[in-house]
Amino acid sequence: MPLPDFLPGLELMLRATGRRLRPPRPAPFTPILRRRQDTVLAGGAAGPHQRGAWWQEARPGPLPTIVLGGFVPDATEAVWLLRDSLLRHGSLYCCNYPRRGFSTDLLLAELSDLVEELQLVHRRPPVILAISFGAGLLLEWLRRERAAAVSSAVRGLVLVSPVTCVEDLLPADEPRPGSLLGRALKPYVDAGFAIDAGLIERSRAIFHKMFEAGAQNRAALQALLGPGELAGLRAAVLQSIREIDFRGACERIRALRALAPPAAGPGGAPLAAAPTLILYAEKESAVLAARAPSRAVLERAPRAWFPRAESRLVTHAGPGGPVQHASLIFHCADYRAPIADFYARLKSSKVKQAA
């Protein structure tokens, strides 16, 4: 059922007022615990240029959130309109991937150190919210934790439009990609990383087009973003697309190619006992292949991987078109409701456990 016409404008006014009174002030995050990442760097498995840029916005509350973004935009921009909702529950930590390199080993070590710090230092096990490619990294982190017989303290997991392997975008049995992102990715895979600057520029143009396609939706913009917010958000997203260099693009693709495709089950014990919310958009076709293997598992039989999982389809009934892959910016209101409900249930279960 569409929202009354006045509600989007009211939401925009309330958010603008709130941000004037308490403007966003994310600050670079410097970890206290860094044993795992220092080990990776000392062993030569990664270099300092491959560190993630971690940002923190501190708030009181029992449920801090760690955000792992997709290829683009950066995590800080992806949750720009969900920020206020997430901060009601606790601090927010966003990882913006390095633009001139990428290392899965280093990123997952940084994630492990932060999860441990939130548990041991702050006594606040986090929720991890992983978007698109970030969900694939999260599953790899969980696999490594399980293989090492480690059970990190995590209160909950949210997977938004998960991309867990390259086959989700480029099925091996489909010679021609059916999705826009698949067409951007295929030359990298076919070239075996014999990639030239022209290919990088064409990839930038595709990501630019994907973002601007949403930005041209006037109804969505009027409902969600004031003129100043739109200009700042657009500038940040396009800057990140522009600044990912040759090595950064290649190493991100290499990381995706290294992720294991899911089987019918997790191949052993479940990956995580924490409550898990899996969200797919009603129109994933610009990114996910029609027969994406991870979707076949995570949407239809998620409890083989996550015993306390639920999978939901995010839809939009009003103006603005159907919800696209990981469209947390232009369809934030549609994502906010299931995510807020998930956090409310996490907090309620914690109260019951304490009692």
C-alpha positions as CSV (number, residue, x, y, z in Angstrom):
1,M,0.0,0.0,0.0
2,P,1.6,3.4,-1.0
3,L,2.4,5.8,1.8
4,P,0.3,9.0,2.1
5,D,1.7,11.8,0.0
6,F,2.8,13.9,2.9
7,L,4.8,11.2,4.7
8,P,8.0,11.3,2.6
9,G,8.2,15.1,2.9
10,L,7.7,14.8,6.7
11,E,10.4,12.2,7.0
12,L,12.8,14.4,5.0
13,M,12.0,17.4,7.2
14,L,12.5,15.4,10.4
15,R,15.8,14.0,9.3
16,A,17.1,17.4,8.1
17,T,16.1,18.9,11.5
18,G,17.8,16.0,13.4
19,R,21.0,16.4,11.4
20,R,21.1,20.1,12.0
21,L,20.9,19.4,15.8
22,R,23.3,16.5,15.7
23,P,25.1,16.4,12.4
24,P,26.9,13.2,11.2
25,R,30.4,13.2,12.5
26,P,32.1,9.9,11.4
27,A,35.7,9.8,12.5
28,P,38.6,7.6,11.4
29,F,38.7,4.6,13.6
30,T,42.0,3.5,15.2
31,P,41.7,0.0,16.7
32,I,43.0,-0.9,20.1
33,L,43.4,-4.6,19.3
34,R,45.3,-5.3,16.1
35,R,47.0,-8.7,16.6
36,R,45.6,-10.4,13.6
37,Q,46.1,-7.6,11.1
38,D,49.7,-7.0,12.3
39,T,50.4,-10.7,11.8
40,V,49.1,-10.6,8.2
41,L,51.2,-7.5,7.5
42,A,54.3,-8.9,9.2
43,G,54.1,-12.1,7.2
44,G,54.0,-10.3,3.9
45,A,50.6,-11.5,2.9
46,A,49.4,-7.9,2.4
47,G,50.8,-4.4,2.4
48,P,49.7,-1.2,4.2
49,H,48.2,0.1,0.9
50,Q,45.6,-2.7,1.2
51,R,44.3,-1.6,4.6
52,G,40.6,-0.7,4.8
53,A,39.6,2.8,5.8
54,W,37.5,2.3,8.9
55,W,35.1,5.0,10.1
56,Q,33.3,5.2,13.4
57,E,30.4,7.1,14.7
58,A,30.1,6.5,18.5
59,R,26.7,6.2,20.2
60,P,25.5,4.6,23.4
61,G,23.6,1.4,22.9
62,P,23.9,-2.4,23.2
63,L,24.1,-3.2,19.5
64,P,26.9,-1.7,17.5
65,T,26.9,-2.3,13.8
66,I,29.8,-3.1,11.5
67,V,29.1,-2.4,7.8
68,L,30.9,-4.2,4.9
69,G,29.9,-2.6,1.6
70,G,29.8,-3.9,-2.0
71,F,32.2,-3.0,-4.8
72,V,30.8,0.6,-4.9
73,P,29.6,2.8,-3.3
74,D,31.7,2.9,-0.1
75,A,30.0,1.6,3.0
76,T,29.7,5.0,4.5
77,E,27.6,6.1,1.5
78,A,25.6,2.9,1.2
79,V,24.1,3.3,4.6
80,W,23.9,7.1,4.5
81,L,20.1,7.1,4.8
82,L,20.0,4.1,7.2
83,R,22.6,5.7,9.5
84,D,20.1,7.4,11.9
85,S,18.2,4.1,12.3
86,L,21.3,2.1,13.0
87,L,22.7,4.6,15.5
88,R,19.6,4.3,17.7
89,H,21.0,0.9,18.7
90,G,24.7,1.7,19.2
91,S,27.9,2.8,17.5
92,L,28.4,2.4,13.7
93,Y,31.6,1.1,12.1
94,C,32.0,1.3,8.3
95,C,34.8,-0.2,6.3
96,N,35.6,1.6,3.0
97,Y,37.7,-0.7,0.9
98,P,41.1,0.7,-0.2
99,R,41.0,2.2,-3.7
100,R,44.5,1.2,-4.7
101,G,44.6,-2.4,-3.6
102,F,42.7,-5.1,-1.8
103,S,43.5,-8.1,0.4
104,T,40.9,-10.5,1.7
105,D,43.3,-11.8,4.3
106,L,44.0,-8.3,5.7
107,L,40.3,-7.2,5.6
108,L,39.1,-10.3,7.4
109,A,41.9,-9.9,10.0
110,E,40.8,-6.3,10.5
111,L,37.2,-7.5,11.0
112,S,38.3,-10.2,13.5
113,D,40.2,-7.6,15.5
114,L,37.3,-5.2,15.6
115,V,34.8,-7.9,16.6
116,E,37.1,-9.0,19.4
117,E,37.6,-5.4,20.5
118,L,33.9,-4.8,20.7
119,Q,33.4,-7.9,22.8
120,L,36.4,-7.7,25.1
121,V,36.9,-4.0,25.5
122,H,33.3,-2.6,25.2
123,R,31.3,-5.7,26.1
124,R,29.1,-5.0,23.0
125,P,29.1,-8.0,20.5
126,P,28.2,-6.4,17.1
127,V,25.7,-6.9,14.3
128,I,27.5,-7.3,11.0
129,L,25.6,-5.8,8.0
130,A,27.1,-7.0,4.8
131,I,26.1,-5.7,1.4
132,S,26.5,-7.5,-2.0
133,F,30.2,-8.4,-2.4
134,G,30.6,-7.6,1.4
135,A,28.3,-10.6,2.1
136,G,30.7,-12.9,0.2
137,L,33.5,-11.6,2.3
138,L,31.4,-12.2,5.5
139,L,30.7,-15.8,4.5
140,E,34.5,-16.3,3.9
141,W,35.2,-14.9,7.3
142,L,32.7,-17.3,8.9
143,R,34.2,-20.2,7.0
144,R,37.6,-19.4,8.3
145,E,36.3,-18.9,11.8
146,R,34.7,-22.4,11.6
147,A,37.8,-24.0,10.2
148,A,39.9,-22.5,13.0
149,A,37.3,-23.7,15.6
150,V,36.8,-20.1,16.6
151,S,33.4,-18.7,17.5
152,S,33.4,-14.9,17.5
153,A,30.9,-13.0,19.6
154,V,28.4,-11.7,17.0
155,R,24.9,-10.7,18.0
156,G,23.4,-10.9,14.5
157,L,24.1,-10.9,10.8
158,V,22.3,-9.0,8.0
159,L,23.0,-10.0,4.4
160,V,21.7,-7.5,1.7
161,S,21.6,-8.9,-1.8
162,P,24.5,-11.3,-1.1
163,V,27.0,-11.9,-3.9
164,T,29.1,-14.8,-2.5
165,C,31.0,-16.0,-5.6
166,V,31.8,-14.9,-9.2
167,E,29.2,-17.5,-10.4
168,D,26.4,-15.3,-8.9
169,L,27.3,-12.7,-11.6
170,L,28.8,-15.0,-14.4
171,P,27.4,-18.5,-14.4
172,A,29.9,-20.8,-16.1
173,D,27.2,-22.3,-18.4
174,E,26.1,-18.9,-19.8
175,P,28.4,-17.5,-22.6
176,R,26.7,-14.1,-22.5
177,P,26.1,-12.3,-19.2
178,G,22.5,-11.4,-18.6
179,S,23.2,-8.6,-16.1
180,L,24.7,-5.2,-16.4
181,L,27.3,-5.9,-13.8
182,G,28.1,-9.3,-15.3
183,R,28.9,-7.6,-18.6
184,A,31.3,-5.2,-16.7
185,L,33.0,-8.1,-15.0
186,K,33.3,-10.6,-17.8
187,P,36.2,-8.9,-19.6
188,Y,38.3,-9.1,-16.4
189,V,37.6,-12.8,-16.1
190,D,38.2,-13.5,-19.8
191,A,41.4,-11.4,-19.9
192,G,43.0,-13.4,-17.0
193,F,44.0,-10.0,-15.6
194,A,45.8,-8.9,-18.8
195,I,43.8,-5.7,-18.3
196,D,44.4,-2.3,-19.9
197,A,43.4,1.2,-18.8
198,G,40.6,1.3,-21.4
199,L,38.8,-1.6,-19.6
200,I,39.1,0.2,-16.3
201,E,37.5,3.3,-17.8
202,R,34.7,1.3,-19.3
203,S,34.0,-0.3,-15.9
204,R,33.9,3.1,-14.3
205,A,31.4,4.2,-16.9
206,I,29.1,1.2,-16.1
207,F,29.2,1.8,-12.3
208,H,28.6,5.5,-13.0
209,K,25.6,4.6,-15.2
210,M,24.2,2.2,-12.5
211,F,24.3,5.0,-9.9
212,E,22.9,7.7,-12.1
213,A,20.0,5.5,-13.2
214,G,18.8,5.7,-9.6
215,A,19.7,9.4,-9.2
216,Q,17.5,10.3,-12.1
217,N,14.4,9.1,-10.3
218,R,12.8,12.4,-9.3
219,A,10.2,10.9,-7.0
220,A,12.7,8.9,-5.0
221,L,15.0,11.9,-4.7
222,Q,12.3,14.3,-3.5
223,A,11.2,11.7,-0.9
224,L,14.6,10.8,0.3
225,L,17.2,13.5,-0.2
226,G,17.4,17.3,0.2
227,P,19.5,19.2,-2.4
228,G,22.5,19.4,-0.2
229,E,22.4,15.7,0.7
230,L,22.0,14.7,-2.9
231,A,25.0,16.8,-4.0
232,G,27.2,15.5,-1.2
233,L,26.2,11.9,-1.7
234,R,26.6,11.9,-5.4
235,A,30.0,13.6,-5.2
236,A,31.2,11.0,-2.7
237,V,30.0,8.0,-4.8
238,L,31.4,9.3,-8.0
239,Q,34.7,10.1,-6.3
240,S,35.1,6.5,-5.1
241,I,34.3,5.2,-8.6
242,R,36.9,7.6,-10.1
243,E,39.6,6.8,-7.6
244,I,39.7,3.0,-7.8
245,D,42.8,2.5,-9.8
246,F,44.1,-0.4,-12.0
247,R,45.5,-2.4,-9.1
248,G,42.5,-1.8,-6.8
249,A,40.1,-3.0,-9.5
250,C,42.1,-6.1,-10.3
251,E,42.6,-7.1,-6.7
252,R,38.9,-6.7,-5.9
253,I,38.0,-8.9,-8.8
254,R,40.6,-11.4,-7.8
255,A,39.1,-11.5,-4.3
256,L,35.7,-12.2,-5.7
257,R,37.0,-15.0,-8.0
258,A,38.6,-16.6,-4.9
259,L,35.4,-16.9,-3.0
260,A,34.0,-20.4,-3.0
261,P,30.5,-21.0,-4.6
262,P,28.0,-22.4,-2.1
263,A,27.0,-26.0,-2.2
264,A,23.6,-27.3,-1.2
265,G,24.8,-27.0,2.4
266,P,27.7,-25.5,4.3
267,G,29.8,-28.6,4.1
268,G,29.9,-29.3,7.8
269,A,28.6,-27.4,10.8
270,P,26.5,-24.3,10.1
271,L,28.4,-21.1,9.6
272,A,26.9,-19.1,12.4
273,A,24.5,-19.6,15.2
274,A,23.6,-15.9,15.5
275,P,20.2,-14.7,14.2
276,T,20.5,-13.9,10.5
277,L,18.4,-11.7,8.2
278,I,18.9,-12.2,4.4
279,L,17.3,-9.6,2.2
280,Y,16.9,-9.9,-1.6
281,A,15.5,-7.1,-3.7
282,E,12.5,-7.7,-5.9
283,K,14.5,-6.8,-9.0
284,E,18.0,-8.2,-8.7
285,S,18.4,-8.7,-12.5
286,A,20.8,-5.8,-13.1
287,V,23.4,-7.5,-11.0
288,L,22.6,-11.1,-10.1
289,A,22.4,-13.9,-12.7
290,A,19.0,-15.6,-13.1
291,R,20.5,-18.8,-11.7
292,A,22.8,-17.3,-9.1
293,P,23.9,-20.3,-7.0
294,S,24.0,-18.4,-3.7
295,R,20.5,-17.2,-4.1
296,A,19.3,-20.8,-4.7
297,V,20.7,-21.7,-1.3
298,L,20.3,-18.6,0.8
299,E,16.8,-17.7,-0.2
300,R,15.2,-21.1,-0.3
301,A,17.1,-23.1,2.3
302,P,19.1,-20.6,4.5
303,R,18.9,-22.6,7.6
304,A,21.4,-25.1,6.4
305,W,23.9,-22.3,6.7
306,F,22.3,-20.2,9.4
307,P,19.9,-22.2,11.7
308,R,18.3,-18.9,13.0
309,A,17.9,-17.4,9.6
310,E,15.0,-15.8,7.8
311,S,15.0,-14.7,4.1
312,R,12.8,-11.8,3.0
313,L,12.1,-10.1,-0.3
314,V,12.2,-6.3,-0.2
315,T,9.5,-4.7,-2.4
316,H,8.2,-1.2,-3.1
317,A,4.6,-0.4,-3.7
318,G,4.7,3.4,-4.3
319,P,6.3,5.6,-6.9
320,G,10.0,5.2,-7.6
321,G,10.0,1.8,-9.4
322,P,10.9,-1.7,-8.0
323,V,13.7,-2.2,-5.5
324,Q,17.0,-2.9,-7.2
325,H,20.0,-4.9,-6.0
326,A,21.2,-3.5,-2.7
327,S,19.4,-0.3,-3.2
328,L,19.9,1.0,0.3
329,I,20.1,4.6,-0.9
330,F,17.1,5.0,-3.1
331,H,14.8,2.5,-1.4
332,C,16.0,3.0,2.1
333,A,12.5,3.1,3.5
334,D,11.7,-0.3,2.2
335,Y,14.9,-1.7,3.8
336,R,14.5,0.2,7.0
337,A,11.4,-1.7,8.2
338,P,12.7,-5.3,8.1
339,I,16.1,-4.2,9.5
340,A,14.5,-2.2,12.3
341,D,12.3,-5.2,13.1
342,F,15.4,-7.5,13.2
343,Y,17.2,-5.2,15.6
344,A,14.1,-4.9,17.8
345,R,14.0,-8.7,18.1
346,L,17.7,-8.9,18.9
347,K,17.3,-6.5,21.8
348,S,14.2,-8.3,23.0
349,S,16.0,-11.6,23.0
350,K,18.9,-10.1,24.9
351,V,16.5,-8.9,27.6
352,K,15.0,-12.4,27.9
353,Q,18.5,-14.0,28.1
354,A,19.4,-11.6,30.9
355,A,16.3,-12.4,32.8
